[in-house]
């Protein structure tokens, strides 16, 4: 079990690095978008390639951050019931959800996404738009993202089983959305 926990932590580090690196793509997206808007307004010029790179960067952020989001336990959940349960029950729910929903979904997505990417790569598929980009790099993100999500799902199962066996700490709870909320007060009336 110790080796499996080491593997889980290795997967955690991989997805941590990819998640942090993908956050820089947001800056690149904003700069490209702003630059494209300035050139379009100032010089009445535009480029389909610049528009498509923004879409591809958005897809990269969305897809590559999925495993990182799972690592941070930040995926949208309905915690109405599980928040009232203890850590052991929550661990069992996480294991069940990963085994019967997450991993099968990732397997299905990999099964269909790999040929989708491969066909695009082999044909060197380009966008139909004039000045558009080559498409296979964006399509490669789909199987890559689901492979990373699958690995992170395995890591989460290993960590939950380790917790149930008493050799790993419990999973970090997702942050409380009200934790940093600002409370607004009505202005005091002067007598």
C-alpha positions, -999 to +999 in steps of 0.1 A: +000+000+000+029+023+007+041+020-029+005+028-042+004+059-020+038+069-034+023+065-069-008+085-059+015+113-047+035+112-079+002+116-099-007+144-076+025+162-083+021+157-121-015+172-121-004+199-097+023+210-122+000+208-152-028+226-134-005+255-124+011+257-158-023+258-175-033+288-154-007+308-174-028+300-205-054+323-192-030+352-193-020+343-228-057+341-238-063+376-224-033+391-241-041+375-275-077+386-271-068+422-262-041+424-290-066+411-315-092+436-305-067+465-306-055+455-341-091+450-353-102+485-340-070+504-348-061+489-382-094+473-393-076+439-395-083+406-379-072+370-381-092+338-378-060+322-365-059+345-335-096+338-328-090+301-330-059+301-308-081+318-281-106+289-284-079+263-282-063+280-252-097+281-235-102+244-243-067+236-229-074+254-196-108+238-192-096+203-201-061+203-184-074+218-152-100+190-147-076+166-130-061+195-110-096+204-098-102+168-087-069+169-069-080+200-050-114+185-043-131+215-060-154+198-085-191+207-081-209+184-058-241+181-040-228+179-004-263+181+011-259+145+025-222+138+024-213+170+044-233+155+073-214+123+072-181+115+088-148+113+070-150+075+067-184+076+050-172+104+027-142+083+017-165+054+008-188+077-012-157+091-031-144+055-038-179+045-051-182+076-072-148+072-087-151+034-094-186+035-108-188+069-125-155+087-130-133+059-142-159+044-166-166+079-180-128+085-185-124+051-201-153+057-225-140+092-234-105+078-241-120+050-262-137+076-284-113+105-282-082+086-292-094+077-328-109+112-331-074+127-324-056+101-344-076+107-376-070+145-373-033+139-367-028+115-396-047+138-421-030+169-407-065+184-404-068+222-407-096+245-399-120+253-427-117+290-419-094+311-440-062+317-420-073+290-395-051+267-375-041+231-376-066+212-355-049+181-342-031+198-313-065+210-299-080+175-304-050+159-287-061+177-255-092+156-252-075+122-247-047+138-227-071+155-203-092+123-198-060+103-192-049+128-166-084+127-150-083+089-150-049+089-133-061+114-107-092+093-101-070+063-094-048+085-071-079+096-052-091+060-047-057+050-034-056+078-010-092+071+003-084+034+007-052+044+025-072+066+048-097+037+055-068+014+063-054+041+087-022+048+069-031+080+051-046+113+062-083+120+053-090+139+021-089+176+022-124+190+023-133+214-004-132+250+007-162+265+022-176+290-003-187+313+025-152+312+041-141+344+024-175+360+020-178+396+030-207+404+053-225+436+043-240+457+071-266+483+068-253+518+076-260+530+111-285+557+114-274+589+132-298+600+160 
